[in-house]
């Protein structure tokens, strides 16, 4: 709207009230767009999000997740040293930015979306999305674990620091559930903490039972509960009930192989165990309603290296540096059970990537835009480079 005052967290309520009085739908949508683009800031502002009616809250949240849902991946660590042979340009460029890629839904081509901030440790960070923000937490450079957390906002293409973890962690699992983030375990850690975006702080919750998973566990959310499996006790799985703040044992899985990842689709958990000897993958399913394991379906795996998974629609994407597999899930009407099978089409992986790849799903506008409501100085000339972050900058309020 030409000549309109820039909207901020301080004046957006007044702007919304003015739009209501004037009956201007254009002005109202302008405020909703600001609230959607800056949702975490709005949630942290006392009395701001609460001034909206139920329908308005739904509209703001719908705008936040109303773009095109795409598969994205982030480079998570430095590659191992190669014994010989040619080195890729990325390997010859130490300290280069680790990129975040998105798969264009129509062209089926990977495009650089942004780069991880330089302050993100080289290995062991946890990553997941919440309210269509990408959060990156913990990790390690050398022997020291990090407590730092960073957040990427797709509508503005900007990174910002978030409240640090209560405890430094590496090799943690970061999971979103019911509008909250959970940082689960880590290397030789049983503690668990939870981030509330409205309070912008982490708080402890019940720790994993002693002897559960010292390292390399998998975690996902399903049906309002948190599930953790894999790790040093391959067959064990635990369920976290947030209402009672308690962990409970689930039925054991018959597999004795280490899982490469575990994801949720509807009321089922899909656990993937790589069989390197047979160059295949075994897929096990756990029904969270009847509390029983089924499956063990074996599929050939062109490249038997471990992979990570993300769910988009009725497909589970299994990604490593050489391949992107598509597991299509279909519901059988007669038995009301899900049947799955890998599609023959192998999608390409992002070119010239380093280390491991962590997949997730983001909602992106077709025309990415910088923040149109503020005057923060000149915009970055390269949209793929993150805005520099200041470790001493206080949390926004």
VENDA-V845773 format. One record per pair of residues at least 12 apart in sequence whose ideal C-beta (glycine too) atoms are under 10 Angstrom apart, sorted by sequence separation. I is the first residue (numbers start at 1). J is the second residue. D is the distance in whole Angstrom. If there is no record, write none. Layout:
BEGIN
i={I/I}
j={J/J}
d={D/D}
END
This chain:
BEGIN
i={15/16/19/79/100/101/102/125/126/127/136/137/149/150/151/172/173/181/182/183/192/193/217/218/219/226/227/228/237/238/259/260/261/271/272/283/284/285/306/307/308/315/316/328/329/5/15/18/19/35/78/99/100/101/125/126/136/137/148/149/172/173/181/182/191/192/217/218/226/227/236/237/259/260/261/270/271/282/283/284/307/314/315/316/327/328/370/16/17/35/99/100/124/125/135/136/137/148/149/169/171/172/180/181/191/192/193/216/217/225/226/236/237/257/259/260/270/271/282/283/306/307/312/314/315/327/328/15/16/75/97/99/100/121/124/125/135/136/148/149/169/171/172/180/181/191/192/213/215/216/217/225/226/237/257/258/259/269/270/271/282/283/305/307/313/314/326/327/328/368/15/16/78/99/100/120/123/124/134/135/136/147/148/149/167/169/170/171/180/181/191/192/212/213/215/216/217/223/225/226/235/236/237/253/255/257/258/269/270/281/282/283/304/305/307/309/311/313/314/326/327/14/35/78/97/98/99/119/120/121/122/123/124/134/135/147/148/166/169/170/171/172/175/177/179/180/190/191/213/214/215/222/224/225/235/236/256/257/268/269/281/282/301/303/305/307/314/325/326/12/13/16/42/97/98/116/120/121/122/123/133/134/146/147/165/168/169/170/171/179/180/189/190/213/214/216/224/225/234/235/253/255/257/268/269/280/281/303/305/307/309/311/325/326/12/15/16/96/97/98/117/120/121/122/123/133/134/146/147/162/167/170/172/173/175/176/179/183/189/190/212/213/214/217/218/219/221/224/228/233/234/235/250/257/267/268/269/280/281/282/299/301/303/326/7/11/12/32/78/97/98/114/116/119/121/122/132/133/134/145/147/148/169/172/182/190/208/212/213/217/235/253/255/265/267/268/278/280/281/302/303/325/326/31/35/39/75/77/97/113/120/121/124/125/130/132/133/147/165/168/172/174/181/184/190/205/211/212/217/219/221/226/229/234/235/260/266/267/268/279/280/302/324/325/326/4/12/13/35/39/75/76/98/119/124/131/132/133/145/146/147/167/169/183/185/190/211/228/234/235/237/262/264/266/267/271/278/279/280/301/303/324/325/1/4/7/11/12/36/37/75/95/97/121/125/126/127/129/132/136/145/146/180/182/184/185/190/208/213/225/227/229/230/233/234/259/266/267/273/275/278/279/281/302/323/324/7/32/35/36/39/74/75/98/121/125/144/145/146/167/169/184/189/190/212/229/234/235/257/262/264/269/271/275/279/280/301/314/316/318/322/323/324/1/9/31/35/36/39/74/75/121/125/127/129/134/137/145/149/166/167/180/189/211/212/213/225/230/234/237/257/259/270/271/273/275/276/279/281/315/323/324/1/4/7/8/9/12/34/35/36/37/38/39/73/74/75/120/136/138/144/145/165/167/188/189/212/229/232/268/275/278/281/299/314/316/322/323/324/7/32/33/36/37/73/74/95/98/100/119/121/133/135/137/138/143/145/166/185/186/187/188/192/209/230/231/255/257/268/272/274/277/322/1/6/7/28/32/35/36/72/73/120/137/140/165/166/185/186/187/230/231/276/299/315/319/321/1/9/12/13/31/35/36/72/73/119/120/133/138/139/140/141/166/184/185/186/187/209/230/255/272/275/276/320/321/7/8/12/29/32/33/36/71/72/73/120/138/139/140/165/185/208/229/230/254/274/276/297/317/319/321/7/28/32/70/71/72/117/119/138/139/140/185/186/230/253/274/319/321/322/9/13/16/32/70/71/137/138/139/149/163/185/194/208/230/237/274/321/8/9/12/70/71/117/138/139/162/163/184/229/253/274/283/320/321/324/13/17/29/68/70/71/100/116/117/138/149/163/184/185/192/206/228/237/272/319/321/9/10/13/16/70/117/137/138/162/166/167/184/205/206/212/227/251/272/283/321/324/9/12/13/16/20/68/69/100/116/137/138/147/163/166/183/192/206/250/272/320/321/13/68/73/115/137/163/164/165/166/167/182/205/212/227/272/281/319/320/10/13/68/72/114/136/162/163/164/166/206/209/250/255/271/319/9/12/13/71/72/74/113/114/120/126/135/162/163/182/206/208/209/225/234/254/270/319/320/16/73/74/75/76/114/119/162/173/205/206/207/209/218/222/229/251/253/255/319/70/72/74/75/113/135/145/180/204/205/206/218/220/222/223/230/250/251/252/254/255/270/299/301/318/72/74/117/119/145/177/184/205/216/217/218/219/220/221/222/227/229/230/250/251/253/254/297/299/300/307/317/70/114/116/117/126/133/145/171/173/175/177/178/185/216/218/219/220/221/222/223/230/250/253/294/295/297/299/303/316/317/76/77/78/113/114/115/117/125/126/130/137/145/171/173/175/176/177/182/184/216/218/220/222/223/227/260/272/274/281/283/285/294/297/302/317/76/77/78/114/124/125/126/127/128/129/130/131/138/170/171/172/173/174/175/176/177/217/218/220/222/223/260/261/263/266/295/297/74/76/77/124/125/126/127/128/130/135/137/140/149/151/171/173/175/177/178/182/185/222/223/260/261/263/265/270/272/274/281/303/76/77/123/124/125/126/127/128/129/130/139/140/172/173/177/178/222/239/259/260/261/262/263/264/312/76/77/123/124/126/128/131/133/135/138/177/178/192/194/221/258/260/261/263/265/266/270/308/310/311/312/313/76/121/125/126/128/130/137/138/177/220/237/239/260/261/265/307/308/310/311/312/76/130/220/265/287/306/307/308/309/310/311/74/76/130/138/175/194/218/220/265/287/305/308/310/100/102/129/175/239/264/285/307/308/74/128/149/173/175/192/218/263/272/285/73/128/184/218/263/126/128/147/173/192/229/261/263/272/285/126/137/184/237/72/126/173/229/261/270/283/126/137/173/182/235/260/261/283/126/227/270/283/74/76/126/135/182/260/227/268/281/72/74/77/124/135/180/265/69/76/77/78/124/177/225/266/65/133/178/222/224/263/265/67/130/137/175/177/223/266/65/66/131/222/223/64/65/130/222/64/270/63/64/268/61/268/270/61/267/266/268/265/265/74/72/70/67/43/67/173/175/220/40/64/218/39/40/64/128/218/220/39/63/128/39/40/126/128/39/36/36/263/261/261/40/41/40/39/38/37/39/37/38/37/38/61/36/37/41/40/33/40/43/50/49/44/46/43/44/45/43/44/42/43/44/41/42/43/44/40/43/39/40/41/40/127/129/128/174/176/201/200/200/200/105/154/155/103/154/155/152/154/155/154/157/156/157/158/155/156/157/158/103/110/154/155/156/157/155/156/103/108/155/156/155/156/153/156/158/156/103/158/136/157/158/157/134/135/134/157/159/160/157/159/160/164/134/157/158/159/161/132/133/157/158/159/160/161/128/132/157/159/160/161/127/129/132/156/158/161/164/76/122/123/126/127/128/129/132/161/163/122/123/125/127/129/160/161/162/129/152/161/162/73/160/161/150/160/73/108/110/72/109/110/112/71/108/109/110/111/150/71/72/108/110/71/109/110/148/70/79/109/69/110/148/69/71/73/103/103/71/73/75/103/73/103/71/73/101/102/101/113/100/101/73/99/113/101/71/99/99/114/71/98/99/113/98/101/103/98/96/100/101/102/105/100/102/104/90/91/93/90/100/102/88/89/90/91/88/90/88/90/88/120/115/119/117/118/114/115/117/119/120/113/114/115/116/117/118/119/112/113/114/115/117/118/119/112/114/117/119/111/112/114/79/75/79/80/71/73/74/78/79/73/76/77/78/79/72/75/76/77/78/74/75/76/77/73/75/76/77/74/75/76/77/74/75/76/73/74/75/73/74/100/73/74/99/72/73/74/100/72/73/97/71/72/97/71/72/97/70/71/72/70/71/69/70/72/69/70/68/69/70/67/68/69/67/68/65/66/67/68/65/67/68/64/66/67/63/67/37/37/38/37/37/38/33/37/38/34/34/33/34/33/34/30/31/30/44/45/46/44/45/44/41/40/41/38/12/6/7/8/6/7/8/6/7/5/6/4/6/9/9}
j={27/28/31/91/112/113/114/137/138/139/148/149/161/162/163/184/185/193/194/195/204/205/229/230/231/238/239/240/249/250/271/272/273/283/284/295/296/297/318/319/320/327/328/340/341/18/28/31/32/48/91/112/113/114/138/139/149/150/161/162/185/186/194/195/204/205/230/231/239/240/249/250/272/273/274/283/284/295/296/297/320/327/328/329/340/341/383/30/31/49/113/114/138/139/149/150/151/162/163/183/185/186/194/195/205/206/207/230/231/239/240/250/251/271/273/274/284/285/296/297/320/321/326/328/329/341/342/30/31/90/112/114/115/136/139/140/150/151/163/164/184/186/187/195/196/206/207/228/230/231/232/240/241/252/272/273/274/284/285/286/297/298/320/322/328/329/341/342/343/383/31/32/94/115/116/136/139/140/150/151/152/163/164/165/183/185/186/187/196/197/207/208/228/229/231/232/233/239/241/242/251/252/253/269/271/273/274/285/286/297/298/299/320/321/323/325/327/329/330/342/343/31/52/95/114/115/116/136/137/138/139/140/141/151/152/164/165/183/186/187/188/189/192/194/196/197/207/208/230/231/232/239/241/242/252/253/273/274/285/286/298/299/318/320/322/324/331/342/343/30/31/34/60/115/116/134/138/139/140/141/151/152/164/165/183/186/187/188/189/197/198/207/208/231/232/234/242/243/252/253/271/273/275/286/287/298/299/321/323/325/327/329/343/344/31/34/35/115/116/117/136/139/140/141/142/152/153/165/166/181/186/189/191/192/194/195/198/202/208/209/231/232/233/236/237/238/240/243/247/252/253/254/269/276/286/287/288/299/300/301/318/320/322/345/27/31/32/52/98/117/118/134/136/139/141/142/152/153/154/165/167/168/189/192/202/210/228/232/233/237/255/273/275/285/287/288/298/300/301/322/323/345/346/52/56/60/96/98/118/134/141/142/145/146/151/153/154/168/186/189/193/195/202/205/211/226/232/233/238/240/242/247/250/255/256/281/287/288/289/300/301/323/345/346/347/26/34/35/57/61/97/98/120/141/146/153/154/155/167/168/169/189/191/205/207/212/233/250/256/257/259/284/286/288/289/293/300/301/302/323/325/346/347/24/27/30/34/35/59/60/98/118/120/144/148/149/150/152/155/159/168/169/203/205/207/208/213/231/236/248/250/252/253/256/257/282/289/290/296/298/301/302/304/325/346/347/31/56/59/60/63/98/99/122/145/149/168/169/170/191/193/208/213/214/236/253/258/259/281/286/288/293/295/299/303/304/325/338/340/342/346/347/348/26/34/56/60/61/64/99/100/146/150/152/154/159/162/170/174/191/192/205/214/236/237/238/250/255/259/262/282/284/295/296/298/300/301/304/306/340/348/349/27/30/33/34/35/38/60/61/62/63/64/65/99/100/101/146/162/164/170/171/191/193/214/215/238/255/258/294/301/304/307/325/340/342/348/349/350/34/59/60/63/64/100/101/122/125/127/146/148/160/162/164/165/170/172/193/212/213/214/215/219/236/257/258/282/284/295/299/301/304/349/29/34/35/56/60/63/64/100/101/148/165/168/193/194/213/214/215/258/259/304/327/343/347/349/30/38/41/42/60/64/65/101/102/148/149/162/167/168/169/170/195/213/214/215/216/238/259/284/301/304/305/349/350/37/38/42/59/62/63/66/101/102/103/150/168/169/170/195/215/238/259/260/284/304/306/327/347/349/351/38/59/63/101/102/103/148/150/169/170/171/216/217/261/284/305/350/352/353/41/45/48/64/102/103/169/170/171/181/195/217/226/240/262/269/306/353/41/42/45/103/104/150/171/172/195/196/217/262/286/307/316/353/354/357/47/51/63/102/104/105/134/150/151/172/183/197/218/219/226/240/262/271/306/353/355/44/45/48/51/105/152/172/173/197/201/202/219/240/241/247/262/286/307/318/356/359/45/48/49/52/56/104/105/136/152/173/174/183/199/202/219/228/242/286/308/356/357/50/105/110/152/174/200/201/202/203/204/219/242/249/264/309/318/356/357/48/51/106/110/152/174/200/201/202/204/244/247/288/293/309/357/48/51/52/110/111/113/152/153/159/165/174/201/202/221/245/247/248/264/273/293/309/358/359/56/113/114/115/116/154/159/202/213/245/246/247/249/258/262/269/291/293/295/359/111/113/115/116/154/176/186/221/245/246/247/259/261/263/264/271/291/292/293/295/296/311/340/342/359/114/116/159/161/187/219/226/247/258/259/260/261/262/263/264/269/271/272/292/293/295/296/339/341/342/349/359/113/157/159/160/169/176/188/214/216/218/220/221/228/259/261/262/263/264/265/266/273/293/296/337/338/340/342/346/359/360/120/121/122/157/158/159/161/169/170/174/181/189/215/217/219/220/221/226/228/260/262/264/266/267/271/304/316/318/325/327/329/338/341/346/361/121/122/123/159/169/170/171/172/173/174/175/176/183/215/216/217/218/219/220/221/222/262/263/265/267/268/305/306/308/311/340/342/120/122/123/170/171/172/173/174/176/181/183/186/195/197/217/219/221/223/224/228/231/268/269/306/307/309/311/316/318/320/327/349/123/124/170/171/172/173/174/175/176/177/186/187/219/220/224/225/269/286/306/307/308/309/310/311/359/124/125/171/172/174/176/179/181/183/186/225/226/240/242/269/306/308/309/311/313/314/318/356/358/359/360/361/125/170/174/175/177/179/186/187/226/269/286/288/309/310/314/356/357/359/360/361/126/180/270/315/337/356/357/358/359/360/361/125/127/181/189/226/245/269/271/316/338/356/359/361/152/154/181/227/291/316/337/359/360/127/181/202/226/228/245/271/316/325/338/127/182/238/272/317/181/183/202/228/247/284/316/318/327/340/182/193/240/293/129/183/230/286/318/327/340/184/195/231/240/293/318/319/341/185/286/329/342/134/136/186/195/242/320/288/329/342/134/136/139/186/197/242/327/132/139/140/141/187/240/288/329/129/197/242/286/288/327/329/132/195/202/240/242/288/331/131/132/197/288/289/131/132/197/289/132/338/132/133/337/131/338/340/132/338/338/340/338/340/152/154/154/154/131/155/262/264/309/130/154/308/130/131/155/219/309/311/131/155/220/132/133/219/221/133/131/132/359/358/359/151/153/153/153/153/153/155/154/155/155/156/179/155/156/160/160/155/162/179/198/198/196/198/196/197/198/197/198/197/198/199/197/198/199/200/197/200/197/198/200/200/308/310/310/358/360/395/395/396/397/312/362/363/312/363/364/362/364/365/365/368/368/369/370/368/369/370/371/317/324/368/369/370/371/370/371/319/324/371/372/372/373/371/374/376/376/324/379/358/379/380/380/358/360/360/383/385/386/384/386/387/391/362/385/386/387/389/361/362/386/387/388/389/390/358/362/387/389/390/391/358/360/363/387/389/392/395/308/354/355/358/359/360/361/364/393/395/355/356/358/360/362/393/394/395/363/386/395/396/308/395/396/386/396/310/345/347/310/347/348/350/310/347/348/349/350/389/311/312/348/350/312/350/351/389/312/321/351/312/353/391/313/315/317/347/348/317/319/321/349/320/350/319/321/349/350/350/362/350/351/324/350/364/353/324/352/353/368/326/353/354/368/354/357/359/355/354/358/359/361/364/360/362/364/351/352/354/352/362/364/351/352/353/354/352/354/353/355/354/386/382/386/385/386/383/384/386/388/389/383/384/385/386/387/388/389/383/384/385/386/388/389/390/384/386/389/391/384/385/387/353/350/354/355/347/349/350/354/355/350/353/354/355/356/350/353/354/355/356/353/354/355/356/353/355/356/357/355/356/357/358/356/357/358/356/357/358/357/358/384/358/359/384/358/359/360/386/359/360/384/359/360/385/360/361/386/360/361/362/361/362/361/362/364/362/363/362/363/364/362/363/364/363/364/362/363/364/365/363/365/366/363/365/366/363/368/365/369/371/371/372/373/369/373/374/371/372/372/373/373/374/372/373/373/395/396/397/396/397/397/396/396/397/396/373/371/372/373/372/373/374/373/374/373/374/373/375/396/397}
d={7/7/6/6/7/6/9/6/6/10/9/4/7/7/10/6/7/9/5/7/7/7/7/4/10/9/6/7/8/7/5/5/10/7/8/6/6/9/10/6/7/7/8/7/9/10/9/9/9/8/9/5/5/9/6/8/7/8/7/4/6/8/7/8/7/5/5/8/7/8/8/4/6/7/10/6/5/8/8/8/4/10/5/7/5/6/8/9/9/8/8/5/7/3/6/5/9/9/6/6/8/4/5/4/9/7/9/6/4/5/4/8/8/10/5/5/8/8/6/5/7/9/9/6/7/7/8/8/5/9/9/7/7/9/4/9/7/8/10/6/9/5/8/6/8/9/6/6/10/5/8/6/8/7/10/7/8/8/6/7/7/8/5/9/9/5/10/5/5/7/5/8/9/5/7/5/6/5/9/5/8/10/6/6/8/8/6/4/6/8/5/6/7/8/6/7/9/10/6/7/10/6/6/10/8/4/8/7/8/9/5/7/10/8/8/9/9/9/7/7/8/10/8/10/9/6/8/10/9/7/7/6/9/7/8/4/8/9/4/5/9/8/10/9/8/8/5/8/7/7/6/9/9/7/5/8/9/7/5/4/7/8/9/7/7/9/8/6/4/9/9/9/8/4/5/10/10/3/8/8/5/4/9/4/6/8/8/10/9/7/9/9/4/3/5/10/7/10/10/5/7/5/7/7/8/5/5/9/9/7/8/9/8/9/5/8/8/9/7/9/8/6/5/5/10/7/8/8/7/9/8/9/10/10/10/9/8/7/8/7/7/6/9/9/9/9/9/9/8/9/8/7/9/9/10/6/7/6/8/10/10/10/5/7/10/10/9/9/9/9/9/9/7/10/5/9/10/6/8/9/7/9/6/9/10/6/7/9/7/10/6/9/10/9/7/7/8/5/5/8/5/9/8/10/9/7/10/8/7/9/9/9/8/8/9/8/8/4/9/9/10/9/8/10/9/9/9/7/9/9/10/9/8/6/6/8/10/5/9/6/5/6/10/7/7/9/6/10/9/8/9/7/7/10/9/10/6/10/8/6/7/7/8/10/9/6/8/9/5/9/10/9/9/9/5/9/8/6/10/9/9/7/8/8/7/7/10/6/9/10/4/8/10/9/9/9/10/9/8/9/4/8/10/8/10/6/8/10/8/9/7/10/9/10/6/9/10/9/9/7/9/8/8/8/6/4/6/7/9/5/9/7/6/8/8/9/7/6/7/6/9/7/9/8/7/7/5/10/10/9/8/9/9/10/8/7/8/9/8/8/9/8/7/6/9/9/5/8/5/8/8/5/9/10/9/9/8/4/9/8/10/10/8/9/10/8/10/10/7/9/7/8/8/10/10/10/9/5/10/10/8/5/6/7/9/8/9/9/9/9/8/8/10/10/9/5/8/8/9/9/9/9/10/7/6/9/6/10/9/9/8/8/8/9/9/9/9/6/9/4/6/9/4/8/7/8/10/10/9/9/8/10/7/9/6/9/9/5/8/10/8/7/10/10/10/8/7/10/9/10/7/9/6/10/9/9/9/6/8/5/6/5/8/6/8/6/10/6/10/6/6/8/5/8/8/9/6/6/7/10/10/9/9/9/6/8/6/10/9/9/9/9/9/10/9/8/8/9/7/4/6/10/7/8/7/8/10/9/7/9/9/7/8/9/4/8/6/7/8/4/8/8/7/6/8/8/6/9/10/8/6/10/9/9/6/10/7/7/9/7/4/5/8/10/9/8/6/8/9/9/10/5/9/10/10/5/4/7/6/8/9/7/6/10/9/7/8/6/5/9/6/9/6/10/5/8/8/8/10/7/6/7/8/9/9/8/9/8/9/9/10/7/8/7/8/10/5/9/9/10/8/9/7/9/8/9/10/8/8/8/6/8/6/9/7/10/9/9/9/5/8/9/8/7/8/7/10/8/8/5/7/10/8/10/9/8/10/9/10/8/10/9/5/10/9/9/7/9/8/6/10/6/8/10/5/5/10/6/8/9/8/8/10/8/7/8/10/6/9/5/9/9/6/8/7/5/8/7/9/6/9/9/10/5/7/10/9/9/10/9/9/10/9/9/6/10/6/8/5/6/9/10/8/7/8/8/10/8/10/9/9/9/9/9/9/9/6/6/8/8/10/10/8/6/6/10/5/10/6/9/7/8/8/7/10/10/10/6/5/9/9/8/8/7/6/8/10/7/8/9/9/8/10/6/5/8/7/10/7/10/7/9/8/10/5/10/4/6/6/10/10/6/10/7/9/8/8/10/6/9/6/8/9/7/10/10/10/10/10/9/8/8/9/6/7/5/6/8/9/9/9/9/8/10/7/5/10/10/10/9/9/5/8/9/9/8/9/9/9/8/9/6/6/5/10/4/6/6/10/4/5/8/6/10/10/9/10/8/7/10/10/8/7/9/10/6/7/7/8/8/8/10/8/10/9/8/7/10/7/9/7/8/6/7/9/9/9/10/7/10/9/8/9/10/8/10/9/9/4/4/9/4/10/4/4/6/6/9/8/9/9/4/5/10/6/10/8/8/10/4/7/5/5/6/7/10/9/10/7/7/7/5/8/6/6/6/6/9/10/8/9/8/7/10/6/10/9/6/5/8/7/7/9/8/8/8/8/3/5/7/10/10/7/8/10/8/8/10/9/7/4/5/10/9/10/7/9/10/10/9/6/7/8/8/10/7/10/10/6/7/7/8/8/9/8/9/6/4/10/5/10/8/9/9/9/8/8/6/7/5/7/9/7/6/10/6/10/10/9/7/9/10/6/6/7/9/10/9/9/10/9/9/9/6/7/8/10/9/10/7/6/10/7/10/9/10/9/9/9/10/9/7/9/10/9/9/9/8/10/10/9/9/9/6/10/8/8/8/7/8/8/10/8/10/8/10/10/10/8/8/9/8/9/8/8/9/9/8/8/9/8/8/9/8/10/8/9/10/9/10/10/7/9/7/8/10/9/7/9/10/10/6/8/8/9/10/7/5/8/8/9/7/5/8/6/5/7/10/5/9/10/9/9/8/6/8/9/9/7/9/7/9/9/9/10/8/8/8/10/10/9/9/10/9/10/7/8/10/9/9/5/9/10/8/6/9/9/8/10/9/10/10/9/7/9/8/9/8/7/9/9/8/4/8/10/7/6/9/9/9/8/9/10/8/10/9/9/7/10/5/7/10/5/8/10/10/9/5/5/8/8/9/10/8/10/9/10/10/10/9/6/8/8/10/6/9/9/7/9/9/6/7/8/6/9/8/8/8/8/7/7/9/9/8/7/6/9/9/4/10/10/8/9/10/10/9/9/9/10/8/10/9/9/9/8/10/10/7/6/10/9/8/4/8/10/7/10/7/6/5/9/9/8/5/9/7/8/9/6/9/6/10/7/5/5/5/9/10/10/9/9/10/7/9/9/6/7/9/7/6/8/8/8/7/6/9/9/7/9/8/8/9/8/9/9/9/7/8/9/9/8/10/7/8/6/7/8/8/9/7/10/10/8/4/6/10/7/9/8/9/10/6/9/8/8/9/9/7/9/5/6/9/10/10/8/8/10/9/9/4/8/10/9/9/8/8/8/8/10/8/10/10/9/9/9/7/8/9/8/8/9/10/10/9/9/7/10/10/9/10/5/9/6/9/7/8/7/5/5/9/10/8/10/9/10/10/8/8/6/5/10/10/9/6/6/7/9/8/6/9/7/8/6/8/9/10/5/6/5/7/9/10/10/9/8/5/9/9/8/10/6/5/6/10/8/5/9/10/6/9/4/10/10/5/6/5/8/6/5/10/10/8/7/10/9/7/5/10/7/8/4/5/9/6/8/7/9/5/8/9/7/8/8/6/6/7/8/7/8/10/6/5/7/9/6/6/8/7/8/9/5/6/8/7/8/4/6/10/7/5/8/5/5/7/7/9/8/10/10/10/9/8/7/9/8/10/8/9/9/9/9/5/8/9/9/10/8/8/9/9/7/8/6/6/8/9/10/9/10/9/7/9/5/7/5/8/10/6/10/7/8/9}
END
